[in-house]
Amino acid sequence: MCGRFANHVKDMGRWAEVLGDWPTDVQTSYNIAPDA
């Protein structure tokens, strides 16, 4: 895996924590399925 991509994933995780309840359309567009 590309290191830059890995860092991007980490940043997305941080944003998820910061935003908390982010719009479902964003989850869909990024193909994210939260366990919660």
N, CA, C and O atoms as CSV, one atom per row, in Angstrom:
chain,resi,resn,atom,element,x,y,z
A,1,MET,N,N,0.845,-1.201,0.000
A,1,MET,CA,C,0.000,0.000,0.000
A,1,MET,C,C,0.881,1.251,0.000
A,1,MET,O,O,1.918,1.292,0.662
A,2,CYS,N,N,0.464,2.243,-0.732
A,2,CYS,CA,C,1.233,3.482,-0.795
A,2,CYS,C,C,1.163,4.212,0.545
A,2,CYS,O,O,0.087,4.355,1.126
A,3,GLY,N,N,2.309,4.667,1.028
A,3,GLY,CA,C,2.358,5.363,2.315
A,3,GLY,C,C,1.466,6.589,2.312
A,3,GLY,O,O,0.801,6.893,3.302
A,4,ARG,N,N,1.459,7.297,1.174
A,4,ARG,CA,C,0.637,8.514,1.091
A,4,ARG,C,C,-0.837,8.165,1.249
A,4,ARG,O,O,-1.586,8.885,1.909
A,5,PHE,N,N,-1.251,7.046,0.635
A,5,PHE,CA,C,-2.643,6.614,0.744
A,5,PHE,C,C,-2.967,6.241,2.188
A,5,PHE,O,O,-4.044,6.557,2.693
A,6,ALA,N,N,-2.022,5.564,2.850
A,6,ALA,CA,C,-2.220,5.160,4.244
A,6,ALA,C,C,-2.422,6.395,5.116
A,6,ALA,O,O,-3.281,6.407,5.998
A,7,ASN,N,N,-1.624,7.435,4.865
A,7,ASN,CA,C,-1.755,8.673,5.630
A,7,ASN,C,C,-3.112,9.304,5.367
A,7,ASN,O,O,-3.720,9.871,6.275
A,8,HIS,N,N,-3.593,9.209,4.123
A,8,HIS,CA,C,-4.895,9.776,3.775
A,8,HIS,C,C,-5.996,9.070,4.564
A,8,HIS,O,O,-6.925,9.710,5.055
A,9,VAL,N,N,-5.884,7.752,4.680
A,9,VAL,CA,C,-6.876,6.979,5.435
A,9,VAL,C,C,-6.866,7.408,6.898
A,9,VAL,O,O,-7.918,7.539,7.523
A,10,LYS,N,N,-5.666,7.626,7.438
A,10,LYS,CA,C,-5.564,8.072,8.829
A,10,LYS,C,C,-6.253,9.418,8.989
A,10,LYS,O,O,-6.972,9.637,9.964
A,11,ASP,N,N,-6.036,10.326,8.029
A,11,ASP,CA,C,-6.650,11.651,8.092
A,11,ASP,C,C,-8.168,11.529,8.037
A,11,ASP,O,O,-8.874,12.245,8.747
A,12,MET,N,N,-8.677,10.626,7.197
A,12,MET,CA,C,-10.123,10.439,7.095
A,12,MET,C,C,-10.675,9.959,8.439
A,12,MET,O,O,-11.748,10.385,8.866
A,13,GLY,N,N,-9.930,9.068,9.100
A,13,GLY,CA,C,-10.353,8.571,10.406
A,13,GLY,C,C,-10.410,9.694,11.419
A,13,GLY,O,O,-11.321,9.757,12.245
A,14,ARG,N,N,-9.416,10.590,11.347
A,14,ARG,CA,C,-9.389,11.735,12.262
A,14,ARG,C,C,-10.596,12.626,12.009
A,14,ARG,O,O,-11.257,13.077,12.944
A,15,TRP,N,N,-10.874,12.874,10.731
A,15,TRP,CA,C,-12.025,13.724,10.396
A,15,TRP,C,C,-13.318,13.084,10.901
A,15,TRP,O,O,-14.225,13.776,11.362
A,16,ALA,N,N,-13.390,11.759,10.808
A,16,ALA,CA,C,-14.588,11.059,11.272
A,16,ALA,C,C,-14.790,11.306,12.762
A,16,ALA,O,O,-15.914,11.517,13.219
A,17,GLU,N,N,-13.682,11.279,13.523
A,17,GLU,CA,C,-13.780,11.513,14.962
A,17,GLU,C,C,-14.143,12.962,15.244
A,17,GLU,O,O,-14.937,13.253,16.138
A,18,VAL,N,N,-13.545,13.876,14.463
A,18,VAL,CA,C,-13.782,15.305,14.677
A,18,VAL,C,C,-15.225,15.675,14.347
A,18,VAL,O,O,-15.889,16.378,15.109
A,19,LEU,N,N,-15.695,15.194,13.209
A,19,LEU,CA,C,-17.041,15.559,12.768
A,19,LEU,C,C,-18.116,14.821,13.563
A,19,LEU,O,O,-19.218,15.331,13.766
A,20,GLY,N,N,-17.774,13.606,14.010
A,20,GLY,CA,C,-18.757,12.831,14.770
A,20,GLY,C,C,-19.853,12.328,13.835
A,20,GLY,O,O,-19.640,11.377,13.083
A,21,ASP,N,N,-21.014,12.956,13.879
A,21,ASP,CA,C,-22.118,12.546,13.003
A,21,ASP,C,C,-22.051,13.328,11.704
A,21,ASP,O,O,-22.652,14.395,11.573
A,22,TRP,N,N,-21.306,12.779,10.738
A,22,TRP,CA,C,-21.225,13.459,9.450
A,22,TRP,C,C,-22.329,12.958,8.534
A,22,TRP,O,O,-22.866,11.871,8.746
A,23,PRO,N,N,-22.677,13.748,7.507
A,23,PRO,CA,C,-23.801,13.443,6.617
A,23,PRO,C,C,-23.692,12.047,6.020
A,23,PRO,O,O,-22.596,11.593,5.692
A,24,THR,N,N,-24.816,11.371,5.880
A,24,THR,CA,C,-24.823,10.020,5.335
A,24,THR,C,C,-24.408,10.027,3.875
A,24,THR,O,O,-23.873,9.032,3.387
A,25,ASP,N,N,-24.643,11.131,3.162
A,25,ASP,CA,C,-24.267,11.192,1.754
A,25,ASP,C,C,-22.749,11.174,1.627
A,25,ASP,O,O,-22.211,10.677,0.638
A,26,VAL,N,N,-22.060,11.717,2.627
A,26,VAL,CA,C,-20.598,11.677,2.626
A,26,VAL,C,C,-20.138,10.243,2.837
A,26,VAL,O,O,-19.205,9.786,2.177
A,27,GLN,N,N,-20.786,9.530,3.752
A,27,GLN,CA,C,-20.449,8.131,4.007
A,27,GLN,C,C,-20.621,7.309,2.740
A,27,GLN,O,O,-19.790,6.457,2.423
A,28,THR,N,N,-21.704,7.569,2.018
A,28,THR,CA,C,-21.992,6.822,0.801
A,28,THR,C,C,-20.980,7.133,-0.286
A,28,THR,O,O,-20.498,6.231,-0.972
A,29,SER,N,N,-20.657,8.414,-0.444
A,29,SER,CA,C,-19.744,8.820,-1.507
A,29,SER,C,C,-18.359,8.234,-1.284
A,29,SER,O,O,-17.661,7.907,-2.244
A,30,TYR,N,N,-17.952,8.097,-0.016
A,30,TYR,CA,C,-16.640,7.532,0.291
A,30,TYR,C,C,-16.724,6.032,0.539
A,30,TYR,O,O,-15.724,5.396,0.873
A,31,ASN,N,N,-17.943,5.457,0.371
A,31,ASN,CA,C,-18.131,4.018,0.523
A,31,ASN,C,C,-17.735,3.576,1.926
A,31,ASN,O,O,-17.051,2.567,2.098
A,32,ILE,N,N,-18.170,4.342,2.931
A,32,ILE,CA,C,-17.813,4.049,4.316
A,32,ILE,C,C,-19.017,3.458,5.048
A,32,ILE,O,O,-20.122,3.997,4.975
A,33,ALA,N,N,-18.795,2.348,5.751
A,33,ALA,CA,C,-19.874,1.732,6.513
A,33,ALA,C,C,-19.459,1.645,7.977
A,33,ALA,O,O,-18.818,0.673,8.376
A,34,PRO,N,N,-19.815,2.644,8.786
A,34,PRO,CA,C,-19.453,2.661,10.207
A,34,PRO,C,C,-20.081,1.502,10.969
A,34,PRO,O,O,-21.215,1.111,10.692
A,35,ASP,N,N,-19.340,0.955,11.929
A,35,ASP,CA,C,-19.844,-0.174,12.705
A,35,ASP,C,C,-20.914,0.279,13.689
A,35,ASP,O,O,-21.796,-0.498,14.055
A,36,ALA,N,N,-20.836,1.529,14.115
A,36,ALA,CA,C,-21.786,2.028,15.112
A,36,ALA,C,C,-23.198,2.055,14.541
A,36,ALA,O,O,-24.137,2.447,15.234
